[in-house]
Amino acid sequence: MADRRTRGMTGSDQSRTTAARATAIAEQLHHECSILLELYRKKETFSPDVTVADGRLVSVPPPSSQLDTRDKLWRLHSALLQCRSLLERAIAKEEEELGGHKKGEYETQRKMVKERLSLLLFNTEELLKAVDGQAVLTPSLDGLEIDTSTVFELKLWVYRIFTEVDYWTKMTITTLQALPSVIAKDRARTTRVRSTRSARR
């Protein structure tokens, strides 16, 4: 029955459904990131005044009000891909150098964030396809220098990556919430074109 319902949808209907699903996943991920950051601060006994360096780790073109839907989605998808790569590096580095192999509440939460981020990536990729955008290769992170000469610097670097994932999750929610109006306009335009064609017949 679900298949029949999906088959009956226009591209715009499907985009709107995917956008709503992606927004819900992003909101859940944002909540899970908040918990992860709290657990990490507690685990590393970071004081409330511990701050991370300014500037973004993720590199994407600056936002512009002139960007169309496809470009906004591409920018978002690219940022989330980089977030996942950084998160995977942080987890590997943490397990390798800080001995994070135990399975506690923090490790479970970290795994949940990683899986939810992958799910969000899948949905933003589906949205990109729906607006005729190709999912593009993301810039390599190999050049990113990690200054982890001390254990504390490594812990700060991991924390900074978690905050980066949190930041881009919030950006995803904001961007996706603005999409339905764009999708609705596209749908109205498609309907008008169809009506004109029908009238001509």
Disulfide bonds with the S-S distance in Angstrom:
none
